[in-house]
Amino acid sequence: MSRRKITPTTILTDSEVRTVVAGVRVYFAEWFDRVPQRPDFETGVRLGSLAKRCEARRREMRLSIAEAARLLQVPQYRLKAIEDASPGYIRGKILRAYVVHLGVSAWYKRWKRANPALATRLESDGAGEQRDEPDEGS
């Protein structure tokens, strides 16, 4: 059985996501057992490739976060949330606009097929419980 090469922008299969999450839980078991609100590692793993793909493409385009935000007329922190894999601050309309602006729509469609529940959650703007809004200029 050959293994495929996995990069930060690789869209992981469900099996690969389960393997990564299980590894994280084993590696951090002692810490994980002490944390009252356990982080959602699966969301982070699934969102990671999308975050890295957007960041890599933005850098290829030689755009700063500030420039991209200005072009899209959105707060910088919303784009940072996408690139930082912070689901609580991601808004579906902005995510879709960013993906189109970056020219990664076809890749994003493949990511959505591999992550349908998370994609639906992100695009419905119900991604997280985070409600504190950072300053618009940040």
N, C-alpha and C positions, 0 to 999 in steps of 0.2 A: 504494500500500500504506500503510495507516494504522498508526501505532504506538500501542500501548496505553500507558496511564499506568502507570508502575512506581513503587511505594512500597516502603518497607522491609519491609512485610508481604505484598507480592505474591508469590504462589507462582510461581516462574519455570519456564518450559518448559525442556526439555533443551537446545534451541537457544539460549535466553537464557543458561542456565548456561554453556554452551560459550563464548559470546561474552564474558561477564564474565571467565571464567577466562583466556581467551586475552588479553584486554586487560590483566589483572593481570600475566600473564607477560611481555607486551611492555613494559609500563610499568616493571616491576621486573626486567627481564632481567639486568642486570649483577649485582644483588644475588642474584637467584635462582640464577645460575650459581656463586656462591661459597658458598652454604649447603650444608653436607654432608647435613643431613637436611631435604629440601625439605618445606615445609608442604603439607598437602592442601587446596589452595584450593577445589577442587570441593565438598568436605564443608562447608567454611566458608560458601560461597555458598549451598548448599542449606539448611543449618541456619539461616542468618541470618534468613530470613523467619519461621521457627518461633520463634526466640528473640525477635524483635521483637514478634510477635503475642502471645506470652505476657506479655512485659513491658508492652505497651500495655494489655492487658486487666486485668492486675493493678493497674496504675495507675488505670484507669477505675473499678475496684472500691475504690479508695483503700486498698489494702493495701500494707504494706511487705513486703519479703522475710521479715523476722523474723515478722510476723504470719501470712503465708501458710504458712511453715514450721511454726509452732506449730499452726495449724489442721489441717495435714496430718500433723503429728507426724513430720516428717522434718528432717534437718539442713539448715540454711540453704544450705550450700555446694552441696547437690544442686540446689536451685532456682536458685541463682546460675549453676550450670553450664549449665542449660537456657537461661537468659536471656543468658548470655555466649557461647553456641554453643560450649561446650567438651565435645566428645563423649566424652572420656576419663572424665569424671565423671558423665555422664548414666546413670541407671538406668531401665530400661523401666517398671517398676512405678510409680516416682515420676513419671516423665513422663506416663504415662497418668492417674494420679490428679490431677496438676496441671492437665492439659488439661480433665478433667471438672470439677474445682473452679472453673476459670476460665470454664467454659461455652463453650469453643471446640472442642468435639468434632467438630462438622460441618466446621469449617474444617480441623481436624487430619486428618480422613478425606481431604479433598481434597489436603492436603499429602502424606499417605502415598501416595496414588495417583500423584502427580507424582514422588515420591522413594522408590520401593519398596525398593531395596537399602539405602539409608541408614535408612529406617524399620525395616526388619527388623533391621539391625545394632543400632540404638538400643534397640529393644524386647527384643532378646535379651540385653541387658546386656553385649554384647561390643563396645561402641562404640570403645574405644581401648585403648592399651597402658598408660595412666596407672594406676599402682597405689598411689602415695603418697596416703594419706588425710589431708586437712586435719583440724584439730581439729573435733570435732562442733559446737561452739558458734559456729564462724565463719560 
